[in-house]
């Protein structure tokens, strides 16, 4: 039973991989967009920061679920 709990917690924490990949792609695309249109940097930066915050929240949710699985199951 304990091994299944550890496996479940590990799978829950894997949400951080998706968030890391998403933030990396968003950073690349925003840098590319700023290079093409430097005058639109303000709008691009706002959308980039909002997207990164949402992606990071997904990683934090996965981490919290993993910790809850370990401590309460």
NUDRENLUM-269676 format. One record per atom (N, C-alpha, C): residue number from 1; residue in three letters; atom name; x, y, z. Coordinates in nm, 4 decimals, decimal comma. Layout:
// residues N
[NUM; "ALA"; "CA"; [X; Y; Z]]
...
This chain:
// residues 73
[1; "UNK"; "N"; [0,0817; -0,1202; 0,0000]]
[1; "UNK"; "CA"; [0,0000; 0,0000; 0,0000]]
[1; "UNK"; "C"; [0,0858; 0,1261; 0,0000]]
[2; "UNK"; "N"; [0,1929; 0,1243; 0,0784]]
[2; "UNK"; "CA"; [0,2783; 0,2428; 0,0870]]
[2; "UNK"; "C"; [0,3468; 0,2729; -0,0462]]
[3; "UNK"; "N"; [0,3773; 0,1677; -0,1207]]
[3; "UNK"; "CA"; [0,4414; 0,1891; -0,2510]]
[3; "UNK"; "C"; [0,3458; 0,2575; -0,3471]]
[4; "UNK"; "N"; [0,2178; 0,2221; -0,3398]]
[4; "UNK"; "CA"; [0,1188; 0,2857; -0,4268]]
[4; "UNK"; "C"; [0,1011; 0,4336; -0,3917]]
[5; "UNK"; "N"; [0,1098; 0,4644; -0,2639]]
[5; "UNK"; "CA"; [0,0999; 0,6047; -0,2220]]
[5; "UNK"; "C"; [0,2175; 0,6847; -0,2783]]
[6; "UNK"; "N"; [0,3379; 0,6275; -0,2700]]
[6; "UNK"; "CA"; [0,4563; 0,6960; -0,3221]]
[6; "UNK"; "C"; [0,4467; 0,7135; -0,4740]]
[7; "UNK"; "N"; [0,3969; 0,6127; -0,5437]]
[7; "UNK"; "CA"; [0,3819; 0,6233; -0,6891]]
[7; "UNK"; "C"; [0,2791; 0,7304; -0,7236]]
[8; "UNK"; "N"; [0,1674; 0,7335; -0,6502]]
[8; "UNK"; "CA"; [0,0649; 0,8357; -0,6754]]
[8; "UNK"; "C"; [0,1166; 0,9760; -0,6505]]
[9; "UNK"; "N"; [0,1945; 0,9931; -0,5437]]
[9; "UNK"; "CA"; [0,2517; 1,1248; -0,5147]]
[9; "UNK"; "C"; [0,3504; 1,1664; -0,6228]]
[10; "UNK"; "N"; [0,4302; 1,0710; -0,6703]]
[10; "UNK"; "CA"; [0,5253; 1,1019; -0,7780]]
[10; "UNK"; "C"; [0,4558; 1,1432; -0,9056]]
[11; "UNK"; "N"; [0,3484; 1,0751; -0,9384]]
[11; "UNK"; "CA"; [0,2721; 1,1106; -1,0585]]
[11; "UNK"; "C"; [0,2088; 1,2489; -1,0436]]
[12; "UNK"; "N"; [0,1601; 1,2805; -0,9238]]
[12; "UNK"; "CA"; [0,0987; 1,4123; -0,9020]]
[12; "UNK"; "C"; [0,2014; 1,5239; -0,9192]]
[13; "UNK"; "N"; [0,3233; 1,5008; -0,8751]]
[13; "UNK"; "CA"; [0,4274; 1,6034; -0,8841]]
[13; "UNK"; "C"; [0,4768; 1,6201; -1,0278]]
[14; "UNK"; "N"; [0,4506; 1,5229; -1,1144]]
[14; "UNK"; "CA"; [0,4915; 1,5340; -1,2545]]
[14; "UNK"; "C"; [0,4216; 1,6505; -1,3264]]
[15; "UNK"; "N"; [0,3213; 1,7096; -1,2649]]
[15; "UNK"; "CA"; [0,2568; 1,8264; -1,3250]]
[15; "UNK"; "C"; [0,3573; 1,9399; -1,3438]]
[16; "UNK"; "N"; [0,4628; 1,9407; -1,2640]]
[16; "UNK"; "CA"; [0,5659; 2,0432; -1,2768]]
[16; "UNK"; "C"; [0,6393; 2,0372; -1,4088]]
[17; "UNK"; "N"; [0,6478; 1,9200; -1,4692]]
[17; "UNK"; "CA"; [0,7149; 1,9075; -1,5990]]
[17; "UNK"; "C"; [0,6370; 1,9834; -1,7054]]
[18; "UNK"; "N"; [0,5061; 1,9655; -1,7050]]
[18; "UNK"; "CA"; [0,4223; 2,0362; -1,8024]]
[18; "UNK"; "C"; [0,4314; 2,1864; -1,7857]]
[19; "UNK"; "N"; [0,4338; 2,2306; -1,6613]]
[19; "UNK"; "CA"; [0,4455; 2,3741; -1,6362]]
[19; "UNK"; "C"; [0,5796; 2,4280; -1,6841]]
[20; "UNK"; "N"; [0,6860; 2,3527; -1,6610]]
[20; "UNK"; "CA"; [0,8186; 2,3959; -1,7063]]
[20; "UNK"; "C"; [0,8276; 2,4059; -1,8576]]
[21; "UNK"; "N"; [0,7722; 2,3078; -1,9252]]
[21; "UNK"; "CA"; [0,7722; 2,3101; -2,0712]]
[21; "UNK"; "C"; [0,6870; 2,4265; -2,1220]]
[22; "UNK"; "N"; [0,5714; 2,4468; -2,0602]]
[22; "UNK"; "CA"; [0,4836; 2,5564; -2,1016]]
[22; "UNK"; "C"; [0,5475; 2,6927; -2,0835]]
[23; "UNK"; "N"; [0,6130; 2,7132; -1,9709]]
[23; "UNK"; "CA"; [0,6787; 2,8417; -1,9455]]
[23; "UNK"; "C"; [0,7946; 2,8616; -2,0433]]
[24; "UNK"; "N"; [0,8673; 2,7550; -2,0742]]
[24; "UNK"; "CA"; [0,9771; 2,7655; -2,1700]]
[24; "UNK"; "C"; [0,9290; 2,8042; -2,3088]]
[25; "UNK"; "N"; [0,8211; 2,7413; -2,3525]]
[25; "UNK"; "CA"; [0,7652; 2,7750; -2,4840]]
[25; "UNK"; "C"; [0,7128; 2,9182; -2,4848]]
[26; "UNK"; "N"; [0,6450; 2,9578; -2,3763]]
[26; "UNK"; "CA"; [0,5917; 3,0940; -2,3686]]
[26; "UNK"; "C"; [0,7035; 3,1973; -2,3711]]
[27; "UNK"; "N"; [0,8120; 3,1696; -2,3015]]
[27; "UNK"; "CA"; [0,9257; 3,2622; -2,3006]]
[27; "UNK"; "C"; [0,9854; 3,2759; -2,4401]]
[28; "UNK"; "N"; [1,0018; 3,1642; -2,5081]]
[28; "UNK"; "CA"; [1,0581; 3,1686; -2,6434]]
[28; "UNK"; "C"; [0,9688; 3,2474; -2,7376]]
[29; "UNK"; "N"; [0,8390; 3,2239; -2,7314]]
[29; "UNK"; "CA"; [0,7462; 3,2923; -2,8216]]
[29; "UNK"; "C"; [0,7364; 3,4411; -2,7897]]
[30; "UNK"; "N"; [0,7393; 3,4768; -2,6598]]
[30; "UNK"; "CA"; [0,7307; 3,6190; -2,6271]]
[30; "UNK"; "C"; [0,8587; 3,6926; -2,6678]]
[31; "UNK"; "N"; [0,9739; 3,6293; -2,6508]]
[31; "UNK"; "CA"; [1,0986; 3,6919; -2,6953]]
[31; "UNK"; "C"; [1,0988; 3,7092; -2,8474]]
[32; "UNK"; "N"; [1,0462; 3,6109; -2,9171]]
[32; "UNK"; "CA"; [1,0366; 3,6193; -3,0624]]
[32; "UNK"; "C"; [0,9412; 3,7316; -3,1050]]
[33; "UNK"; "N"; [0,8293; 3,7441; -3,0335]]
[33; "UNK"; "CA"; [0,7323; 3,8486; -3,0666]]
[33; "UNK"; "C"; [0,7881; 3,9878; -3,0382]]
[34; "UNK"; "N"; [0,8621; 4,0027; -2,9286]]
[34; "UNK"; "CA"; [0,9218; 4,1325; -2,8964]]
[34; "UNK"; "C"; [1,0292; 4,1674; -2,9988]]
[35; "UNK"; "N"; [1,1022; 4,0672; -3,0458]]
[35; "UNK"; "CA"; [1,2041; 4,0931; -3,1476]]
[35; "UNK"; "C"; [1,1407; 4,1399; -3,2785]]
[36; "UNK"; "N"; [1,0232; 4,0908; -3,3086]]
[36; "UNK"; "CA"; [0,9559; 4,1306; -3,4327]]
[36; "UNK"; "C"; [0,8873; 4,2659; -3,4209]]
[37; "UNK"; "N"; [0,8290; 4,2928; -3,3021]]
[37; "UNK"; "CA"; [0,7588; 4,4198; -3,2804]]
[37; "UNK"; "C"; [0,7987; 4,4786; -3,1457]]
[38; "UNK"; "N"; [0,9094; 4,5496; -3,1398]]
[38; "UNK"; "CA"; [0,9556; 4,6051; -3,0115]]
[38; "UNK"; "C"; [0,8570; 4,7037; -2,9489]]
[39; "UNK"; "N"; [0,7765; 4,7702; -3,0309]]
[39; "UNK"; "CA"; [0,6833; 4,8698; -2,9748]]
[39; "UNK"; "C"; [0,5674; 4,8042; -2,9003]]
[40; "UNK"; "N"; [0,5445; 4,6758; -2,9184]]
[40; "UNK"; "CA"; [0,4355; 4,6055; -2,8508]]
[40; "UNK"; "C"; [0,4837; 4,5310; -2,7268]]
[41; "UNK"; "N"; [0,5993; 4,5686; -2,6762]]
[41; "UNK"; "CA"; [0,6580; 4,4957; -2,5637]]
[41; "UNK"; "C"; [0,5694; 4,4973; -2,4393]]
[42; "UNK"; "N"; [0,5033; 4,6073; -2,4118]]
[42; "UNK"; "CA"; [0,4184; 4,6179; -2,2927]]
[42; "UNK"; "C"; [0,3044; 4,5170; -2,2933]]
[43; "UNK"; "N"; [0,2327; 4,5087; -2,4049]]
[43; "UNK"; "CA"; [0,1214; 4,4148; -2,4158]]
[43; "UNK"; "C"; [0,1702; 4,2700; -2,4112]]
[44; "UNK"; "N"; [0,2809; 4,2447; -2,4786]]
[44; "UNK"; "CA"; [0,3349; 4,1086; -2,4824]]
[44; "UNK"; "C"; [0,3804; 4,0665; -2,3427]]
[45; "UNK"; "N"; [0,4454; 4,1559; -2,2719]]
[45; "UNK"; "CA"; [0,4943; 4,1226; -2,1379]]
[45; "UNK"; "C"; [0,3804; 4,0939; -2,0413]]
[46; "UNK"; "N"; [0,2725; 4,1715; -2,0497]]
[46; "UNK"; "CA"; [0,1572; 4,1476; -1,9620]]
[46; "UNK"; "C"; [0,0990; 4,0089; -1,9854]]
[47; "UNK"; "N"; [0,0770; 3,9739; -2,1107]]
[47; "UNK"; "CA"; [0,0220; 3,8421; -2,1421]]
[47; "UNK"; "C"; [0,1181; 3,7302; -2,1030]]
[48; "UNK"; "N"; [0,2472; 3,7540; -2,1203]]
[48; "UNK"; "CA"; [0,3472; 3,6536; -2,0839]]
[48; "UNK"; "C"; [0,3459; 3,6277; -1,9336]]
[49; "UNK"; "N"; [0,3428; 3,7326; -1,8546]]
[49; "UNK"; "CA"; [0,3443; 3,7171; -1,7091]]
[49; "UNK"; "C"; [0,2176; 3,6476; -1,6612]]
[50; "UNK"; "N"; [0,1032; 3,6812; -1,7178]]
[50; "UNK"; "CA"; [-0,0219; 3,6159; -1,6806]]
[50; "UNK"; "C"; [-0,0175; 3,4671; -1,7159]]
[51; "UNK"; "N"; [0,0299; 3,4339; -1,8337]]
[51; "UNK"; "CA"; [0,0410; 3,2943; -1,8741]]
[51; "UNK"; "C"; [0,1365; 3,2155; -1,7869]]
[52; "UNK"; "N"; [0,2489; 3,2758; -1,7519]]
[52; "UNK"; "CA"; [0,3451; 3,2077; -1,6649]]
[52; "UNK"; "C"; [0,2874; 3,1845; -1,5256]]
[53; "UNK"; "N"; [0,2115; 3,2799; -1,4762]]
[53; "UNK"; "CA"; [0,1492; 3,2638; -1,3445]]
[53; "UNK"; "C"; [0,0496; 3,1483; -1,3460]]
[54; "UNK"; "N"; [-0,0288; 3,1378; -1,4515]]
[54; "UNK"; "CA"; [-0,1248; 3,0281; -1,4601]]
[54; "UNK"; "C"; [-0,0551; 2,8934; -1,4741]]
[55; "UNK"; "N"; [0,0517; 2,8867; -1,5521]]
[55; "UNK"; "CA"; [0,1258; 2,7619; -1,5675]]
[55; "UNK"; "C"; [0,1934; 2,7219; -1,4360]]
[56; "UNK"; "N"; [0,2460; 2,8190; -1,3655]]
[56; "UNK"; "CA"; [0,3118; 2,7906; -1,2378]]
[56; "UNK"; "C"; [0,2101; 2,7469; -1,1331]]
[57; "UNK"; "N"; [0,0902; 2,8015; -1,1384]]
[57; "UNK"; "CA"; [-0,0147; 2,7589; -1,0457]]
[57; "UNK"; "C"; [-0,0477; 2,6115; -1,0657]]
[58; "UNK"; "N"; [-0,0454; 2,5658; -1,1895]]
[58; "UNK"; "CA"; [-0,0696; 2,4243; -1,2173]]
[58; "UNK"; "C"; [0,0373; 2,3379; -1,1513]]
[59; "UNK"; "N"; [0,1617; 2,3795; -1,1584]]
[59; "UNK"; "CA"; [0,2703; 2,3046; -1,0952]]
[59; "UNK"; "C"; [0,2549; 2,3035; -0,9435]]
[60; "UNK"; "N"; [0,2146; 2,4148; -0,8867]]
[60; "UNK"; "CA"; [0,1958; 2,4217; -0,7416]]
[60; "UNK"; "C"; [0,0807; 2,3315; -0,6983]]
[61; "UNK"; "N"; [-0,0277; 2,3274; -0,7760]]
[61; "UNK"; "CA"; [-0,1391; 2,2382; -0,7432]]
[61; "UNK"; "C"; [-0,0932; 2,0929; -0,7438]]
[62; "UNK"; "N"; [-0,0156; 2,0541; -0,8419]]
[62; "UNK"; "CA"; [0,0367; 1,9178; -0,8473]]
[62; "UNK"; "C"; [0,1240; 1,8853; -0,7276]]
[63; "UNK"; "N"; [0,2074; 1,9801; -0,6878]]
[63; "UNK"; "CA"; [0,2935; 1,9602; -0,5715]]
[63; "UNK"; "C"; [0,2110; 1,9447; -0,4443]]
[64; "UNK"; "N"; [0,1104; 2,0294; -0,4287]]
[64; "UNK"; "CA"; [0,0253; 2,0230; -0,3093]]
[64; "UNK"; "C"; [-0,0489; 1,8902; -0,3037]]
[65; "UNK"; "N"; [-0,1007; 1,8449; -0,4161]]
[65; "UNK"; "CA"; [-0,1693; 1,7158; -0,4195]]
[65; "UNK"; "C"; [-0,0729; 1,6041; -0,3816]]
[66; "UNK"; "N"; [0,0506; 1,6086; -0,4320]]
[66; "UNK"; "CA"; [0,1509; 1,5090; -0,3962]]
[66; "UNK"; "C"; [0,1798; 1,5069; -0,2471]]
[67; "UNK"; "N"; [0,1943; 1,6235; -0,1871]]
[67; "UNK"; "CA"; [0,2202; 1,6325; -0,0432]]
[67; "UNK"; "C"; [0,0997; 1,5821; 0,0354]]
[68; "UNK"; "N"; [-0,0200; 1,6178; -0,0069]]
[68; "UNK"; "CA"; [-0,1399; 1,5698; 0,0625]]
[68; "UNK"; "C"; [-0,1526; 1,4184; 0,0537]]
[69; "UNK"; "N"; [-0,1181; 1,3611; -0,0604]]
[69; "UNK"; "CA"; [-0,1227; 1,2149; -0,0738]]
[69; "UNK"; "C"; [-0,0261; 1,1494; 0,0232]]
[70; "UNK"; "N"; [0,0931; 1,2052; 0,0348]]
[70; "UNK"; "CA"; [0,1937; 1,1447; 0,1234]]
[70; "UNK"; "C"; [0,1502; 1,1535; 0,2695]]
[71; "UNK"; "N"; [0,1025; 1,2679; 0,3132]]
[71; "UNK"; "CA"; [0,0748; 1,2875; 0,4550]]
[71; "UNK"; "C"; [-0,0608; 1,2365; 0,5011]]
[72; "UNK"; "N"; [-0,1594; 1,2291; 0,4134]]
[72; "UNK"; "CA"; [-0,2926; 1,1930; 0,4589]]
[72; "UNK"; "C"; [-0,3420; 1,0579; 0,4104]]
[73; "UNK"; "N"; [-0,2617; 0,9846; 0,3336]]
[73; "UNK"; "CA"; [-0,3030; 0,8490; 0,2936]]
[73; "UNK"; "C"; [-0,2098; 0,7458; 0,3507]]
